[in-house]
């Protein structure tokens, strides 16, 4: 004879199967509490049970955090649509009741935690547990049972407590207290550059004593990720090192400490540091006790040495999809993107122009990737002047204009785009405005619009000098067969760039008050070039590492390349005149025209279908104060030019060979930078030190490095 258990008995068996001691009687209705062990006063267990209709329930243990959902599956009859809907509503009700009960329990525990913490005495320096672990007390309390008390804070509010007995065995948490996402910090968290995160108090205290860095305690491996995310949100530009416990398993099962540590580091673009000690299970306190603080410091320092900055991440992301003509172009694009997140800090914003002689050179792709990383991007090919002005005036924030096919705006047949050209010309300076005439009724009124915003341009050919002299020019070229990049897919790669953009924005907010807005310029970077590079060098200095040096080499390299260009047609003419005059005092106009046209790669033989003539020569030189006149050579008198009349213009507009490089500073070839993997595993095996933990405890991180 088969006995069918009631739904209540099945639910009771499920509680027992989960390792809890079930109550004698299951009561249907609201949330019920029960003892999960033999102590009747320990009401850590809870359950919610519904018996009518499709029986269902949920149970768990507030102390351990386990919880399970149960449904009656004894019937083989499929549920009707209405029964299924009722079951879903029942489960939703279970979840709601559980959340309400848990919130009440957490609130009660937080109040009790405050009372216990206020009554606790400061932990003595000779507490047995501290001596056993060779660590100090950093703000701990102690109760009447000689248990150390570690406070657990969530969003700066005391939420719960951890109790550590003198022998360190059977650590426990305050009943009902919330631990999820909670932490306790050791050290100074005023604008930290580096933060360590560890599981337990002894491990965290060991790390702080050995390194001087602030350390956050997560209390267990499962809480590492939430704590890491909390500190990443608070300190977006800090380097965060997750210091995992090395839970080595000889049976081949998962190393929980390392796996959870790696998961936490990946979630925040941090690094993971793992201690090792002869292949045994070990944490950083074990390493400190057995090998000394220098062994701890070396593992952490090795992790820091391999950590990339936010700029490294932007640099790597760009390099996956864009084939740059040079390392300097890659670095400049990275810095320009980061500067767009701090537009309210700059007096001047440089334009960045991706130009090429032919289509298919990667200009549009560069703008597409830029769009995923800059704030409030506005892609523009055929936007009207009115649309641009309205967008720049948007009270929600300054946009980043990404203008493709810019050659259609500045070409010889683009007279209808005068307003857009005016905006691009004027908007590099903070506070700049553009004016437009608007018809209101029968009256014509002058309207004023802000023009200041970041602008990236892409197009064929070249740009007017007024734009070029305010731009970082990237001369794109078609990708060679040997130059490989990843295919870009907006649907899959776009969100990755957006996440990086969010981190850039958080970093910018954090770093803005600390910026040095007058960075040191490389020799020879002056005047307008200094305006172009000021913001970008400020960004590099704020990030630190090797970026300040890379940025300055990039500035010299690109400015030197610009100096190599002949500039306008007038400057080109002056340069070529200097070439043909050599040491001659005078030249006839006919001689000049003949020699100019004969120069290789010169434009003088074909100026819009006609060769240069005397009238056009005179017209080009007139703005420089140079005019033809009767000159004498021996007995002959003819119309021409004297070298003395050209000297002043040459000195002002034609760079000499010695000034092609700013003050003799040579642009350095930048070696390829190896992409930094966001999560780096660093271990230590055989480092030894005779220095004790107590000897190191009062030293700063810099002093600790020197001593190690």
N, C-alpha and C positions, 0 to 999 in steps of 0.2 A: 504494500500500500504506500503510495507516494504522498508525503506530507507537503503541502504548499505553504510556504512562509508568508506571513502578512507583509505588507509594504513597510511597516514600522520595523519588523524584525530584520528584513533585508537591509534597511538603512542602518540599523544597529550593527549588523555584521560588517557593513562597509566601513564604519568608523573603526571597528576592531581591526579590520584588515589593514588600515592605514597606520597601525601601531599605537593607537590611542585606546585608553580604557573607556568604553562607552558607558553612558548612564543606564541605569536599570530600566527606566521607562522612557520611551520616546513620546514627546508631547508635540502635537501639531499646532501650528499657528506662528507666532512671532519668534524672535531669536531667543534661544535658551542657552544657559551656561552650565558646564559640568566640569568635574575634576578629571584631568587626563591621566592622573597617576593615583597612587594609594592615599595621597593627602587630600582629605575632603575639603580642606580650606583653600586648596589651590584650584581656583575655578578658571583655568586658562583655556579650557575647551569651550567651543560654541557650536551651535547648529541651528538650522532653520529647516522645518519639515512641513510639507503640505501633503495631505493624504487624499483629499477629494479629487475626483477626476484622475488625471495621470499623476501618480505619486512622484514627488521630486523633493530634493533637499540639497543643502550645502552645509559643510562642516569644516572645522579647522582648529588650530591651536594658536592663540594669540602670542604665546611665548616664542614658539619656534617659527611662526609665520606660515606654516603649511595650511593649505585649504584644498578641499575637493568638492566637486559637484556630483550629485548622484541622481539618476532617473530610474524608475521602475521599468525594466526590460523583460519582465516575466511573460508578458503576453506576446504572442506571435501575430496578433491581429494588427494590420497596418492602421495607422492613425488616419482619421478623416481630416479634411482641410481645417475644419473648425477645431478639432482636437489638437492639431498641430499648432494652430494659432494660439489656442489656450495655453499649450505647453510653453510656447515662446514667451507669452505674457507672464506665466508663472515664474520662469527663469529670470526674467527681467525684474520681477518683484523680489525674488531671492537676492539678486545683486543689490537692489536698492536697500533692502533691509540690512544686508551685511555691511554696506558702506556706512549707513547711519549708525549701526552698532559700533563699528570700528572707530568712527569719528568720536563718538561719546567716550569710548574706552581711551583713545589717545588723549582727549582733553582732560579726563580725570587723571591720567598718568602724568601729564605735563604739570598739572597743579601739584600733584604729590612730589614730582621731581624737584620743583622749586622749593618746597618745604624741606626736603631732605638736604638739598644742596646748600640752602641757607643755614641749616643747622650743622653742617659738616665743618670739621676743623681742617686747616691746611695740612697736607701730607708731610710727615717728617722726612728729612733727608736720609735717615737710616732705616726707612721702612724695609722689612725683609725682602719684599718683591723687587724694590728698586735696587737693593744690593745684589740680589740674585742675578738680575739682568744687567747690572753695571750701568744703569741709566739714572737720570735725575728726574725730579718732579717738575713738570711745567704746568703749574696751575691746577694740580690735582687736589682733591679733598680726601678725607678719611672719616669713616663712621665709627660708632661705638664698638663695632666688632673687628676693628683694625683692618677693614677692607678699604682699599683704595677706591675712590669714586672718580670716574671719568665722565664729564658732561657730554651730552650729545645735542648738538644744535642743528636746527633746520631753519634756514633763512634768518640766522642770528637770534632765533628764539629757542630757549631751552625746551627740548621735547622729551628727553629720556636720560637715563643714567646707565653706566656700566659699572659693575662691582667686581673688583679683583681681589681675592683673598691673599693673605701673606705668602702662601706657597704657590700662587699662580694657577692652581687647579680649580676647575669648576667655576670659571668666570660666568657671570649671569647678567641679565639686563633687567631693568625695572619692569615689572609686570604691566602689560598694556601699553608700554611706551612705544612711540613710533621711532624706528631706526632707519627705515627706507629713505635714502637720500640725506641722512644725517651725518655729521662729521664733527671733529674737534681739531682745531688748528694749534700747532706749536710754532712759535716764532712770529716775526714781524711781517704782516701782510699789507704794509703801506707801499703801494706801487711795486710789487715784487717783479723781478725779471725771470725768476725761476721758482717753481713750486714743485715739491715732491708729494706724492700721495702713496700711502701705505695702508696695510690692513689694521694691525694692532698697535697698542700704545708703545710697547717696548721697542718694536721695529721702528716706529716713527721717531721716538726719542733718540734712538741710536743714529738714525739718519741725520737728525738735526745737529746732534753733538759732533758728528763727523764732518758735516759739510757747512753748517751755518745757515743752510737754506730753510725757509719755512716748510713745514710738513703738515699735510691734512690727513687725519686718521679716518678711514672709511669703516673700520670695525670688522668687516669680513669681505671675502672676495666678491661675493654677489653684489655688494654695494659700491665697488670701485667705479663702475661706469657712471652711475648717477652722481657720485661725488665729483668725479673728474669733469663731467658736463657742467656741474654747478660752478666750479672754479674757472672753467673755460669761459663761461658766460660773464663772470665777474672780472676776469683778467684776460681779455682776448689776445693780447700781445705777449703774454708770458709763455715761457717754455715750461711745459708740464711733463714731469717724468713720473710714470707709474712704476713704483718699486714693488714688484711682485714677490710673493712668497714662492719659493721653488719647492712645490709639493711633489717631489720625485716619487714615482710609483714603480715598484719592481714588477708588478703584475701587468704592466702595459696599459693600465687604465689612464683616463684623462688626468693630466696635471692641472688641477683646478686653479691653483694660484696663478700659474703662467697663462692659462687660457683666458681667464677672466681679466687678468692684467693686460694682455694683448688686446682683448676686445675693448677695454676702456681706453687704451692709448689710441687705437684706430678711430674710435668715435670722436676724439677731440684733436686729431692730428698731433698727438704727442709722441713720446718715445717710451719704451719699456726698458727697465733695467732689472736683470735677474742675477741674484747671487748664486755662486756655486762653491761647493766645499766637498771635494773628494767624492762627488757623485751622490752625496747624501741629501736627505730632505733638509732644507736650510732656509732661514730668512736673514734679513740684514742684521738683526740682533745677534744671531748665532755667528755671523761673520765678524761682527765687532768684538764679541767676547773671545773668539778663538784666534782671529788674525789681526785685530786692532782696527782703529778708526781709519787708518790710511787705506786699508784694503777696501773699506766701504766707500771712501772718497774716490778711489780710482775707478770703481765700477760706475759710479754716478758721473764722474768727469768724462769717462769714455762715452757714455750715452749723450752727454751734452755736446761733445765734440762732433757728433754725427747728426745733431738735430738741425733741420732746416728752418728758416724763418718764413714768415708769410710771403715775403718777396720770392723766396725760393720756390714756393708752391705755385705762385702766379707764373714765374719764369718757366717752370716745368710744364704747366698746363698749356701755355702758349706754344712752347716748343714741340708739343705733340702734334699740332695741327698746322703750324705756319713754318714755311721754309724761308729763313731770313738770309739776306745777302751777306751778313756779317754778325759776329758776336756783339759788336757795339749796337747794331740795330735791335737785336733781341733784348739786350739790357735796357736800352732806351724805351722800348715799347712797354716793358715791365714797369719801369719807374713812372711812365706817363699814366698808365692805368691806375696805379696807386694814388697818384696826385689828384685824380678826379674825385676821390672820396674826401678831400679836404679843401674844397674850393673856397670856403670862407676864410681860409688862412693866407691865401696868396695875394700879392699885389699884381702879379701878372701870371697868366696861364699860357704856356706854349701850345701852338697847334702842332699836331703830328700829321705828316703828309706822306702817304704811301703812293709813290709815283713810279711809272714804268713806261718804256717806249712802246710796248706792245700789250695787247690783252693776254689773259691767261697767265699772269705773273704772280697771282696770290694776293692782290690788293683787296679784293672783296672778301676773301677768306679772312684776312687780317681784321677787317671791320666786323665780320660776323663773330669772331671769337671775342673781340673787344666788347661787343654788345652784351655778352653774358657776364662781364666782369665790372662794368662801370655803372654808376648810379643813374637811374632814370634815363636810359638810353633812348634816343630818338633817331631811327634810321631815316635818312632823307635822300631821295633821288630827284623827285619832282615836287617837293613841298614848296608852297607859296611863301613869299616873304611874310604875309600876314600870319600864317600858321606858325612859322618860326618865332616871330615876335611874341605871339600869344603864349607859346610854349615856354619861352625864356622868362616870361612874366609870371608864370604859374606860381602861386604862393606855396604850393606843396614842395617846391625846391627847384634848384637850377638843374636843367637837363644836361646831358652830354650829347652833343650833336655829332652824328656819324654820317658824313656826306659823301656818298659814292658818286662816281662819274662827274667829279668836280670840274672836269675840262669843259663840260657843257655850260658851266656858270661863268668861267673866265675866258671862254673862247672869243674870237673876233666877232661872232654873230650872236652874242648873248647880251645885247643891250637891254633886254627886258628884265635882266636880273640885277640891276644896279642896287636895289635895296638889300638883296642877299649879300652882294659883295661888300657893301658898306657895313653890314652886321659882322661879317667874318673879319673884316679889316679892323673894326673898332673894338670888338668884344674881347680882346686879349687882356685888357686892363680892367681891374676891379673898379666898379662905379661907372664904367663906360655906358653911354646911351646912344641910341640911334633915333633919328627923327623921321617922321612921315607926315605928309599932309593928308588930312581926312576931311571929307565933305560931310558936314552936318547941317542938314537943311540946305540953305542957300549959301551958308558960310563955309569957308575953308579954314580949318584949324590945324595947328601944328601939334602933333602928338609926340610924346617922348616915351621911348621904350628902353628898358635895360637891355644891354647887349652882352654883358659879361657871362661867358660860359666856356666850358671845355669843348673843343672841336677837333675831330679827327677827319681827315680828308683822304680820298683815294681817287686817282684818275690817271689818264694818259698824258704824256708830255710833261710840261712844266707849269709853274704857277707864276703870277706876277711877283715882282720883287717885294712889294709891300706885304705879301703873305709869306714868301720864302724867308725873309729876314726875321720873321717871328715864329718860324716853324723848325721842328726837328724833321729833317727830310730823310725818309727811308726809301732808297732806290731799289725797288723790287725787281726781280728778274724771274724768268721762267725756270722752273725747277728742273735740274739735271736728272738724268735717269738714276744716278747714284744717290740722289737726295730723296729720302723716303720720309713721309709724314703719315700720320693716321688719317683715315677719312673722317670728316666731321659730319655728325648727324645731330641736328638740332634736338630731336626728340630724346635721344639717349645721352648726348654729351652736354646739351644745354643746362639741364638741372645740376650737373656737376659744377659748371661754371657759376651758376647762381648761388650754390652753397658757398663757394669760395668768395663770391661777391659779398654775401652776408657776413662772412668772417672779416673781410677787408673793411666793411663798414663799422663793425664792432671795434676792430683794431684802431681805425681812424678816430673814433670817438674817444677811445682810451688814451691815445698818444697825443691828441691835439694840444692839450695844455702844456706838454713838455717839449714841443718843437723848438728848435733853434732856427729862427727864420732868416738868419744871416749866415749861411754856411760859408766855410772857407772855399774860395774859388781856386781852381788850378791856375798856374801861371798863364797869362795871356787870355783868359776867359773874362772879358770885360764888356762894359756897355750893354748893347742889345743881346749879345751872347750870354752875358751874366743874367739878364732878365729871363732868358729862355731856360737856363739850367738851375736857377735858384731853387725853384720848388722841387725839382727832381733830386738835387743834391741833399736838400733837407729831408726828403723821404729816405734816402739811402743812409744818412747819418742817424735817423731815428731807429732804423732797423738794426744797424750795427753789423758786426761780423766783418766779412770781406766786402760788403756792399759799398761802403764809402769809397774804398779804393777802386772798385770796379766802375762805379758811377763816374768818378773823375777821369779815369782812363777813357771811358766812353765819351765823355764830353769833349776831351781833347781830340779824340779820333774823329768824331763827327764834325766838330767845328773846323778842324784841319781839312777835312774833305770838302766842306763848303767853301773854304778859302781857295781850294783848287779850281772851283768853277769861275768862269770869267764874268758871271753876272749879266748885267743888261747889255744891250747892243752897243751903248755908248762906252761902257767899260771895256767891252771886247775890242772896240775900235782903238781906244787909248792904249790898250795892251799891245795890239798889233802894230800901232805906230811906234811904240817904244822898240819893238823888235826890228822894224825896218830902218829906223833912223840911225840906230847904233851910235857911231861917233860923228855923224854928219851934222853940221850946224843948220843947214837949210835944205829943203827939198821942194821941187816944183810939184804943183798939184797933179800934173800928168804922171810924174814919176811915182808919186804916192799911190795913185789909183792903180797903176800897172803892177807895182810890187804887192799891194794889198790883195789884188785879185789872184796873183800867182801863189800866194801862201796856201799851203796844203790845209785842207779841212777848214778853210775860212768861208764865211757866208757872203763875202763881198762880190763874188761873181754872179750871185743869183739872189737878189733881194726882191721877192715877189715877182719873179720873172724877168727882172732887169738887173744889169750889173751896177755897182756903185758908180756914181758920177760926181763931178765936182760940186754940183748944187746940193746933192744929198750929203756929201762929205761935210760941207760947210754947215748944213742944218744940224747934223749930229753933234758937231763940235761946239756949236754956239752956246748951249747951256753951260758949258765948262769955261766960258769966257775966252774961247779960242776962235779966231777968224783969219781967213786968208788975207794976204797983203803982198804988195810988190817986194820981192827979195832979190838980192844981188849975189851972184857967184862969179867972181872974176869980173869980166867986162859985161856979162850978160845980166839982164834984169827980166824977171818973169814973176808970175803970180804963184805963190806957194806959202809955206809955213816955216817958221823958225823954231828950232828946238827949244830955245829959251822961253817961247810962249807956251810950250807943252809941259815944261818941267813942273810947274805948280800942280797941274792936274794929275800928272804921273805920281807925284808924291802923295796926293790925297786919295786917289782912286785905284791905283795899280799896285797890288802887293808885290814887294820885291821877293826874291827867292828866299832871303833870310827871314822874311816874316810870314812865309806860307805856313810855318808851324808856330803856334803862339809862343813867343819869347824863347824859341829854340827847344820847346818841350816836344819830344818825339812821341807820337801816338804809339802805344804798345800793342802788339798783337795779343789778344786775350785768348788764353787756352780754353778749350771746351770745358764747361762745368758739368761734372757728373751729377745727374739728377739725384736728389736726396729722397730716399724712401721715407714716407711719413712715420712709419713705425720701425725702429731699429732695435734689435735685440743685442744687448751688451752683457757679457758675463765676465766673471773673474774666477780664476781657478787657484793659482798658487801664490797670490800676493801675501806677503808676511810683513808684520810690523811689531815691534816691541813696545810701541807707545800705547798706553792704556786709554780707555774711553774717558776717564775722569780728567786726564791731562789735557785732552783736546776740547773739553766742554766749553771753556771760556773764550776760545779763539774764534775770530771771524773766519768766513769762508776763504778769504784771500790768504790769511795767515795759515790756515789749515793746509792749503795747497802748497805753500812754501815749505812748511814743515814736512809734509809728505814727500 
